[in-house]
């Protein structure tokens, strides 16, 4: 049973590894659900022994991409493969909420030799079981899902149905576990792996801040990082299930 931790900065990457993460999902902009990390960040992450999967998501908002955006995804997958990444994470939908089979097929072909995870685009599909069968047919290795709910505890019933329908033809990874919920989710839902941001916020170390010159829509001087103690607690509770 692997614990995957998603990170979008080097501090979190280092903390997650030191705290026992089995695998890293490397992203940028987790506040926007996770976007493609920079090439330099991918390159730096590939210097460790633990497996690192690269998020391939060209922008925030939805998973309905133009041909130009899909071409960018191809190029980012190519870059990840060139660096030796063992896996990539992506998902493409149609406007009607179905798996975009042709786009996914082309991206999976580009990903040859790497594991492919379909991320939480899966939680936006119209028909879960139809989408599940499509992803299995495409050869996707695993699906990241919270059971079409905000978190996997609330989506427990759907998670159980997804696992039952999958019949071990594809791995199901529960998204958003916590120390308090991970044991129950593993036991009741029967998922294959678990995933968490294990996040906390810390204030900037800047001694001087020009507060009236805000650059973003949130607090510019608060950084979301991985909480190593949360990672350790999740691991302990996984072992005790």
BABA-593079 format. One line per 2 residues: number of its first residue (from 1); for each residue x, y, z of N, C-alpha, C. Coordinates in Angstrom, 3 decimals. Example, Ala and Ser with C-alpha at 12.3 -4.5 7.8 and 13.67 -1.06 7.14 Angstrom:
residues 2
1> 13.190:-5.690:7.800:12.300:-4.500:7.800:13.200:-3.300:7.800; 12.850:-2.250:7.080:13.670:-1.060:7.140:12.900:0.030:7.870
end
This chain:
residues 241
1> 0.849:-1.190:0.000:0.000:0.000:0.000:0.887:1.244:0.000; 0.863:1.980:-1.105:1.690:3.173:-1.241:0.950:4.439:-0.818
3> 1.701:5.358:-0.233:1.213:6.704:0.059:1.879:7.670:-0.906; 1.069:8.301:-1.751:1.563:9.321:-2.675:1.255:10.699:-2.092
5> 2.259:11.566:-2.085:2.079:12.930:-1.594:2.275:13.895:-2.763; 1.325:14.828:-2.930:1.460:15.828:-3.988:2.143:17.072:-3.434
7> 3.067:17.619:-4.223:3.849:18.784:-3.784:3.970:19.770:-4.938; 4.138:21.053:-4.588:4.339:22.053:-5.633:5.505:22.991:-5.347
9> 6.362:22.614:-4.392:7.562:23.403:-4.129:8.624:22.476:-3.536; 9.876:22.913:-3.620:10.967:22.025:-3.226:10.966:21.748:-1.726
11> 10.569:22.724:-0.920:10.484:22.496:0.518:9.553:21.325:0.819; 8.390:21.317:0.178:7.424:20.243:0.382:7.944:18.917:-0.160
13> 8.612:18.968:-1.278:9.191:17.767:-1.888:10.160:17.097:-0.914; 11.051:17.883:-0.364:12.045:17.367:0.582:11.363:16.832:1.848
15> 10.407:17.588:2.390:9.699:17.180:3.606:8.950:15.873:3.401; 8.253:15.759:2.283:7.477:14.549:2.001:8.374:13.314:1.941
17> 9.505:13.449:1.287:10.424:12.312:1.170:11.008:11.942:2.533; 11.404:12.944:3.287:12.000:12.695:4.594:10.996:12.108:5.581
19> 9.708:12.326:5.338:8.669:11.892:6.275:8.052:10.548:5.908; 8.499:9.961:4.797:8.062:8.607:4.480:7.157:8.439:3.281
21> 6.990:9.463:2.450:6.177:9.305:1.242:6.776:8.210:0.370; 5.921:7.344:-0.155:6.388:6.279:-1.040:6.569:6.776:-2.468
23> 5.791:7.774:-2.818:5.862:8.324:-4.169:5.440:9.791:-4.112; 5.968:10.571:-5.045:5.644:11.997:-5.137:4.876:12.264:-6.419
25> 3.815:13.068:-6.312:3.190:13.654:-7.486:3.680:15.100:-7.555; 4.465:15.401:-8.571:5.100:16.718:-8.687:4.224:17.661:-9.499
27> 3.909:18.810:-8.921:2.994:19.769:-9.535:3.544:21.184:-9.400; 2.853:22.108:-9.990:2.910:23.514:-9.604:1.486:23.905:-9.222
29> 1.346:25.008:-8.506:0.031:25.627:-8.252:-1.032:24.677:-7.698; -0.749:24.073:-6.559:-1.755:23.215:-5.933:-3.000:23.992:-5.526
31> -2.870:25.301:-5.321:-4.061:26.121:-5.012:-5.062:26.074:-6.156; -4.586:25.750:-7.351:-5.458:25.645:-8.526:-5.694:24.183:-8.909
33> -5.434:23.285:-7.975:-5.674:21.876:-8.230:-4.482:21.124:-8.781; -3.380:21.830:-9.021:-2.169:21.201:-9.529:-2.011:21.384:-11.022
35> -0.905:22.007:-11.424:-0.576:22.219:-12.837:0.792:21.600:-13.129; 1.179:21.594:-14.394:2.463:21.023:-14.796:3.617:21.763:-14.114
37> 4.536:21.031:-13.491:5.707:21.686:-12.891:6.686:22.140:-13.965; 7.573:23.033:-13.589:8.585:23.500:-14.536:9.558:22.373:-14.875
39> 10.218:22.506:-16.012:11.211:21.509:-16.420:12.321:21.413:-15.386; 12.755:22.557:-14.864:13.842:22.565:-13.879:13.433:21.850:-12.599
41> 12.178:22.016:-12.168:11.685:21.334:-10.971:11.638:19.825:-11.221; 11.161:19.426:-12.402:11.148:18.008:-12.750:12.569:17.443:-12.739
43> 13.484:18.191:-13.317:14.880:17.745:-13.392:15.470:17.564:-11.997; 15.217:18.510:-11.103:15.731:18.419:-9.733:15.119:17.237:-8.996
45> 13.828:16.986:-9.233:13.132:15.915:-8.535:13.617:14.540:-8.963; 14.140:14.428:-10.167:14.572:13.136:-10.665:15.914:12.689:-10.087
47> 16.476:13.483:-9.182:17.761:13.127:-8.566:17.590:12.234:-7.342; 16.348:11.937:-6.951:16.106:11.095:-5.771:15.754:9.684:-6.215
49> 15.810:8.751:-5.275:15.548:7.352:-5.616:14.057:7.014:-5.620; 13.258:7.723:-4.818:11.820:7.438:-4.794:11.173:7.830:-6.125
51> 10.130:7.108:-6.543:9.463:7.450:-7.800:8.742:8.796:-7.731; 8.851:9.548:-8.808:8.209:10.860:-8.928:7.368:10.862:-10.203
53> 6.062:11.076:-10.034:5.148:11.184:-11.169:4.895:12.664:-11.453; 4.873:13.022:-12.722:4.741:14.419:-13.130:3.311:14.757:-13.531
55> 2.742:15.774:-12.904:1.436:16.281:-13.305:1.553:16.910:-14.694; 0.638:16.567:-15.571:0.587:17.160:-16.909:-0.778:17.836:-17.043
57> -0.819:19.093:-16.718:-2.066:19.863:-16.768:-1.709:21.290:-17.157; -2.053:21.738:-18.356:-1.535:23.005:-18.878:-2.144:24.266:-18.278
59> -3.298:24.115:-17.609:-3.953:25.283:-17.010:-4.966:24.818:-15.981; -5.479:25.798:-15.228:-6.508:25.494:-14.235:-7.885:25.523:-14.897
61> -8.917:25.467:-14.097:-10.330:25.511:-14.495:-10.824:24.100:-14.774; -11.082:23.750:-16.025:-11.688:22.459:-16.337:-10.675:21.523:-16.997
63> -11.182:20.430:-17.603:-10.323:19.445:-18.259:-10.710:19.306:-19.733; -11.294:20.383:-20.258:-11.714:20.461:-21.651:-10.661:21.292:-22.387
65> -9.791:20.616:-23.133:-8.619:21.282:-23.696:-8.728:21.453:-25.206; -8.147:22.537:-25.695:-8.056:22.782:-27.131:-6.945:21.906:-27.722
67> -6.914:21.833:-29.039:-5.852:21.079:-29.712:-4.477:21.636:-29.355; -4.375:22.959:-29.251:-3.093:23.568:-28.899:-2.660:23.185:-27.486
69> -3.622:23.132:-26.557:-3.305:22.743:-25.182:-2.899:21.267:-25.104; -3.549:20.437:-25.895:-3.180:19.017:-25.918:-1.780:18.844:-26.495
71> -1.423:19.662:-27.477:-0.057:19.614:-28.010:0.960:20.005:-26.940; 0.621:20.992:-26.117:1.501:21.365:-25.000:1.663:20.180:-24.048
73> 0.566:19.465:-23.787:0.631:18.295:-22.916:1.556:17.229:-23.515; 1.466:17.022:-24.814:2.375:16.090:-25.486:3.831:16.478:-25.240
75> 4.103:17.741:-25.385:5.489:18.206:-25.236:5.967:18.074:-23.796; 5.078:18.334:-22.840:5.449:18.180:-21.431:5.672:16.706:-21.082
77> 4.849:15.821:-21.640:5.058:14.382:-21.424:6.397:13.967:-22.009; 6.703:14.460:-23.193:7.987:14.147:-23.830:9.152:14.597:-22.949
79> 9.010:15.786:-22.354:10.062:16.304:-21.465:10.221:15.413:-20.239; 9.100:14.996:-19.659:9.148:14.124:-18.481:9.805:12.785:-18.822
81> 9.465:12.246:-19.994:10.065:10.973:-20.424:11.571:11.128:-20.636; 11.948:12.239:-21.238:13.369:12.502:-21.494:14.164:12.544:-20.190
83> 13.544:13.024:-19.124:14.199:13.092:-17.818:14.196:11.745:-17.089; 13.456:10.779:-17.616:13.403:9.463:-16.986:12.304:9.295:-15.963
85> 11.297:10.154:-15.994:10.189:10.045:-15.036:9.476:8.704:-15.212; 9.161:8.026:-14.108:8.493:6.740:-14.214:6.995:6.842:-14.464
87> 6.409:8.043:-14.277:4.973:8.167:-14.457:4.528:9.590:-14.709; 3.360:9.713:-15.332:2.742:11.012:-15.582:1.271:10.933:-15.174
89> 0.683:12.102:-14.923:-0.666:12.195:-14.372:-1.455:13.200:-15.206; -2.534:12.749:-15.834:-3.336:13.667:-16.649:-4.729:13.107:-16.870
91> -5.605:13.954:-17.391:-6.958:13.548:-17.735:-7.571:14.577:-18.670; -8.302:14.100:-19.679:-8.950:14.989:-20.645:-10.405:14.557:-20.798
93> -11.328:15.511:-20.709:-12.763:15.232:-20.824:-13.366:15.936:-22.029; -14.517:15.449:-22.459:-15.315:16.160:-23.446:-16.210:17.167:-22.728
95> -16.831:18.046:-23.483:-17.732:19.039:-22.888:-18.926:18.384:-22.204; -19.263:17.167:-22.636:-20.410:16.449:-22.081:-20.043:15.641:-20.834
97> -18.792:15.698:-20.403:-18.384:15.007:-19.190:-18.001:13.559:-19.387; -17.542:13.225:-20.599:-17.051:11.885:-20.876:-15.534:11.911:-21.015
99> -14.897:10.754:-20.924:-13.476:10.671:-21.214:-13.262:10.994:-22.691; -12.345:11.909:-22.986:-12.020:12.227:-24.381:-11.092:11.124:-24.886
101> -11.694:10.098:-25.467:-10.959:8.885:-25.817:-9.824:9.154:-26.809; -10.067:9.869:-27.922:-8.968:10.102:-28.872:-7.812:10.900:-28.265
103> -8.128:11.938:-27.488:-7.061:12.749:-26.880:-6.279:11.928:-25.864; -6.991:11.188:-25.025:-6.311:10.351:-24.035:-5.461:9.284:-24.719
105> -5.967:8.699:-25.789:-5.210:7.671:-26.501:-3.895:8.224:-27.035; -3.939:9.426:-27.590:-2.716:10.020:-28.145:-1.725:10.373:-27.048
107> -2.225:10.860:-25.912:-1.338:11.212:-24.795:-0.745:9.961:-24.148; -1.520:8.903:-24.077:-1.019:7.651:-23.523:0.050:7.054:-24.438
109> -0.145:7.179:-25.741:0.883:6.731:-26.682:2.174:7.514:-26.476; 2.048:8.813:-26.264:3.222:9.657:-25.976:3.900:9.218:-24.682
111> 3.120:8.662:-23.759:3.620:8.271:-22.434:4.186:6.851:-22.401; 4.347:6.237:-23.546:4.820:4.850:-23.617:6.065:4.643:-22.757
113> 6.025:3.590:-21.919:7.146:3.307:-21.026:6.986:3.898:-19.643; 5.962:4.752:-19.437:5.692:5.356:-18.142:4.311:4.915:-17.649
115> 4.139:4.883:-16.330:2.813:4.677:-15.754:1.951:5.897:-16.039; 0.687:5.682:-16.335:-0.256:6.790:-16.523:-1.324:6.723:-15.436
117> -1.472:7.823:-14.718:-2.547:7.990:-13.739:-3.544:8.994:-14.294; -4.821:8.650:-14.268:-5.861:9.641:-14.561:-6.205:10.342:-13.259
119> -6.028:11.657:-13.225:-6.240:12.409:-11.985:-7.726:12.673:-11.751; -8.014:13.636:-10.908:-9.398:13.832:-10.470:-10.314:14.450:-11.523
121> -9.844:14.549:-12.745:-10.783:14.770:-13.849:-11.839:13.679:-13.812; -11.446:12.509:-13.338:-12.370:11.370:-13.215:-13.557:11.711:-12.320
123> -13.341:12.566:-11.332:-14.434:12.923:-10.426:-15.425:13.900:-11.063; -15.137:14.331:-12.294:-16.049:15.218:-13.010:-16.797:14.514:-14.137
125> -16.638:13.201:-14.260:-17.278:12.512:-15.381:-18.770:12.307:-15.133; -19.506:12.214:-16.219:-20.966:12.043:-16.169:-21.341:10.645:-15.686
127> -20.661:9.635:-16.215:-20.957:8.237:-15.888:-19.672:7.573:-15.405; -19.586:7.337:-14.105:-18.363:6.813:-13.496:-17.950:5.481:-14.104
129> -18.880:4.581:-14.279:-18.532:3.221:-14.698:-18.181:3.161:-16.187; -18.839:3.977:-16.972:-18.471:4.091:-18.383:-17.057:4.657:-18.505
131> -16.762:5.691:-17.715:-15.431:6.300:-17.731:-14.372:5.308:-17.258; -14.705:4.556:-16.229:-13.780:3.547:-15.695:-13.430:2.522:-16.768
133> -14.449:2.031:-17.480:-14.210:1.052:-18.533:-13.375:1.649:-19.670; -13.616:2.917:-19.985:-12.838:3.578:-21.034:-11.361:3.675:-20.652
135> -11.101:4.044:-19.408:-9.720:4.183:-18.949:-9.014:2.828:-18.908; -9.737:1.788:-18.550:-9.167:0.440:-18.569:-8.825:0.050:-20.009
137> -9.743:0.320:-20.931:-9.500:0.004:-22.347:-8.288:0.765:-22.879; -8.107:1.985:-22.421:-6.983:2.805:-22.872:-5.643:2.351:-22.292
139> -5.675:1.568:-21.236:-4.435:1.095:-20.633:-3.894:1.976:-19.529; -4.755:2.825:-18.951:-4.345:3.651:-17.816:-4.024:2.739:-16.628
141> -2.971:3.072:-15.881:-2.516:2.212:-14.779:-3.344:2.412:-13.511; -3.690:3.677:-13.192:-4.431:3.949:-11.961:-5.312:5.184:-12.123
143> -6.311:5.257:-11.249:-7.209:6.414:-11.204:-7.116:7.031:-9.820; -6.985:8.349:-9.784:-7.015:9.106:-8.531:-8.421:9.661:-8.355
145> -9.075:9.299:-7.262:-10.467:9.718:-7.081:-10.821:9.819:-5.609; -11.750:10.720:-5.306:-12.322:10.797:-3.965:-13.768:10.318:-3.991
147> -14.093:9.513:-5.013:-15.465:9.006:-5.102:-16.468:10.071:-5.494; -16.030:11.014:-6.325:-16.859:12.119:-6.805:-17.411:12.986:-5.670
149> -16.669:13.053:-4.579:-17.028:13.914:-3.453:-15.841:14.815:-3.132; -16.024:15.712:-2.172:-14.940:16.623:-1.801:-13.767:15.872:-1.195
151> -14.053:14.783:-0.501:-12.996:13.976:0.103:-13.440:12.511:0.064; -12.496:11.573:0.198:-12.848:10.161:0.046:-13.713:9.609:1.163
153> -13.707:10.237:2.325:-14.589:9.772:3.396:-16.038:10.042:3.019; -16.313:11.250:2.489:-17.669:11.565:2.044:-18.057:10.747:0.812
155> -17.052:10.367:0.019:-17.319:9.594:-1.198:-17.152:8.100:-1.016; -17.211:7.624:0.220:-16.922:6.223:0.527:-17.793:5.248:-0.260
157> -19.086:5.497:-0.307:-19.982:4.571:-1.008:-19.597:4.451:-2.481; -19.347:5.580:-3.114:-18.956:5.547:-4.524:-17.585:4.905:-4.710
159> -16.670:5.181:-3.799:-15.349:4.536:-3.867:-15.485:3.020:-3.842; -16.330:2.517:-2.953:-16.553:1.075:-2.870:-17.083:0.533:-4.196
161> -18.010:1.260:-4.804:-18.569:0.819:-6.085:-17.526:0.842:-7.192; -16.672:1.860:-7.164:-15.608:1.966:-8.175:-14.633:0.800:-8.047
163> -14.226:0.506:-6.822:-13.292:-0.596:-6.583:-13.914:-1.922:-7.022; -15.179:-2.111:-6.697:-15.866:-3.350:-7.086:-15.943:-3.490:-8.603
165> -16.285:-2.388:-9.279:-16.400:-2.419:-10.736:-15.037:-2.623:-11.393; -13.996:-2.071:-10.797:-12.649:-2.169:-11.376:-12.161:-3.614:-11.413
167> -12.495:-4.407:-10.419:-12.112:-5.821:-10.362:-10.610:-6.026:-10.598; -9.807:-5.129:-10.034:-8.345:-5.208:-10.121:-7.809:-5.040:-11.546
169> -8.662:-4.580:-12.464:-8.192:-4.328:-13.827:-7.412:-3.018:-13.909; -7.572:-2.176:-12.906:-6.905:-0.881:-12.827:-6.778:-0.549:-11.348
171> -5.729:0.167:-10.978:-5.536:0.531:-9.573:-6.392:1.740:-9.228; -6.980:1.723:-8.039:-7.781:2.841:-7.551:-7.060:3.466:-6.362
173> -6.759:4.755:-6.483:-6.042:5.490:-5.443:-6.976:6.546:-4.842; -7.189:6.471:-3.536:-8.080:7.409:-2.846:-7.380:8.743:-2.642
175> -8.009:9.816:-3.096:-7.430:11.162:-3.029:-7.900:11.897:-1.789; -6.961:12.480:-1.046:-7.338:13.349:0.069:-7.486:12.662:1.403
177> -6.724:11.590:1.624:-6.815:10.918:2.926:-6.140:11.761:4.011; -6.558:11.534:5.244:-5.980:12.179:6.414:-5.620:11.100:7.428
179> -4.852:11.455:8.475:-4.571:10.456:9.508:-5.839:9.854:10.104; -6.893:10.668:10.212:-8.137:10.202:10.835:-8.961:9.293:9.935
181> -8.793:9.413:8.601:-9.667:8.663:7.690:-8.973:7.542:6.931; -7.647:7.539:6.888:-6.951:6.627:5.976:-7.238:5.160:6.272
183> -7.263:4.775:7.535:-7.486:3.367:7.877:-8.859:2.897:7.418; -9.874:3.699:7.707:-11.239:3.328:7.340:-11.386:3.243:5.821
185> -10.770:4.169:5.114:-10.874:4.176:3.649:-10.215:2.935:3.051; -9.052:2.571:3.566:-8.374:1.371:3.069:-9.210:0.122:3.332
187> -9.715:0.014:4.551:-10.448:-1.195:4.944:-11.812:-1.273:4.266; -12.589:-0.195:4.319:-13.969:-0.238:3.821:-14.053:-0.146:2.297
189> -13.249:0.738:1.714:-13.338:0.924:0.264:-12.500:-0.094:-0.495; -11.432:-0.586:0.124:-10.584:-1.572:-0.534:-9.715:-0.999:-1.634
191> -9.331:0.282:-1.487:-8.500:0.926:-2.499:-7.101:0.319:-2.524; -6.412:0.551:-3.640:-5.069:-0.016:-3.827:-3.975:0.887:-3.280
193> -4.195:2.203:-3.329:-3.209:3.180:-2.866:-3.944:4.389:-2.292; -3.199:5.255:-1.606:-3.792:6.478:-1.061:-2.912:7.677:-1.402
195> -3.548:8.845:-1.377:-2.911:10.077:-1.858:-3.330:11.225:-0.944; -2.408:12.136:-0.670:-2.727:13.275:0.194:-1.814:14.452:-0.122
197> -2.307:15.641:0.171:-1.460:16.831:0.138:-0.771:17.028:1.478; -1.360:16.463:2.542:-0.795:16.572:3.903:-0.308:17.988:4.178
199> -1.174:18.944:3.910:-0.735:20.330:3.879:-0.935:21.129:5.154; -0.136:22.172:5.250:-0.298:23.201:6.263:0.178:24.505:5.641
201> -0.071:25.605:6.304:0.373:26.911:5.817:1.433:27.482:6.745; 2.415:28.135:6.165:3.402:28.846:6.977:3.601:30.233:6.401
203> 3.929:31.160:7.269:4.140:32.537:6.832:5.516:32.708:6.206; 5.598:33.671:5.323:6.868:34.008:4.693:7.901:34.409:5.739
205> 9.163:34.168:5.412:10.259:34.576:6.299:10.734:35.996:6.007; 10.042:36.669:5.096:10.417:38.056:4.786:10.315:38.937:6.029
207> 11.358:39.729:6.267:11.342:40.668:7.392:10.606:41.949:7.016; 10.545:42.252:5.730:9.873:43.463:5.251:8.846:43.072:4.196
209> 7.610:43.516:4.355:6.541:43.225:3.406:5.776:44.505:3.098; 5.615:44.806:1.819:4.806:45.942:1.385:3.372:45.430:1.197
211> 2.604:45.442:2.269:1.302:44.775:2.289:0.295:45.386:1.317; 0.457:46.674:0.977:-0.511:47.310:0.087:-0.245:46.970:-1.382
213> 0.819:46.241:-1.672:1.163:45.894:-3.055:0.945:44.399:-3.295; -0.275:43.944:-3.032:-0.600:42.532:-3.222:-0.529:42.146:-4.702
215> -0.061:40.939:-4.971:0.111:40.477:-6.348:-0.942:39.473:-6.776; -1.533:38.743:-5.817:-2.478:37.684:-6.158:-3.832:37.918:-5.526
217> -4.641:36.861:-5.489:-5.994:36.964:-4.946:-6.079:36.478:-3.502; -5.043:35.788:-3.027:-5.005:35.346:-1.640:-3.939:36.119:-0.887
219> -3.419:35.514:0.158:-2.329:36.118:0.911:-1.023:35.767:0.213; -0.350:36.769:-0.350:0.888:36.537:-1.087:2.005:35.986:-0.207
221> 1.909:36.216:1.081:3.028:35.882:1.953:2.701:34.745:2.920; 1.855:33.829:2.444:1.606:32.560:3.130:1.865:31.448:2.118
223> 2.666:30.474:2.502:3.025:29.371:1.618:2.409:28.076:2.130; 1.724:27.357:1.243:1.199:26.039:1.585:2.296:25.001:1.377
225> 2.591:24.245:2.423:3.670:23.263:2.379:3.192:21.940:2.977; 3.966:20.897:2.733:3.673:19.594:3.323:4.032:19.616:4.804
227> 3.139:19.085:5.622:3.375:18.912:7.052:3.938:17.506:7.259; 5.214:17.417:7.572:5.863:16.127:7.731:5.233:15.258:8.795
229> 4.724:15.873:9.855:4.097:15.093:10.929:2.805:14.429:10.436; 2.067:15.128:9.566:0.858:14.525:8.995:1.203:13.323:8.124
231> 2.264:13.457:7.332:2.694:12.333:6.498:3.039:11.127:7.372; 3.781:11.376:8.438:4.171:10.287:9.344:2.945:9.652:9.990
233> 1.972:10.470:10.391:0.757:9.927:11.024:-0.047:9.071:10.046; -0.143:9.533:8.799:-0.857:8.742:7.794:-0.165:7.394:7.615
235> 1.171:7.414:7.551:1.921:6.168:7.378:1.701:5.215:8.556; 1.733:5.751:9.743:1.522:4.919:10.943:0.133:4.285:10.905
237> -0.875:5.081:10.559:-2.236:4.561:10.534:-2.477:3.595:9.382; -1.745:3.772:8.291:-1.805:2.803:7.188:-1.261:1.455:7.665
239> -0.156:1.493:8.373:0.489:0.263:8.839:-0.385:-0.474:9.838; -1.228:0.288:10.546:-2.064:-0.316:11.590:-3.401:-0.822:11.086
241> -3.632:-0.705:9.779:-4.961:-1.129:9.269:-5.055:-2.650:9.151
end
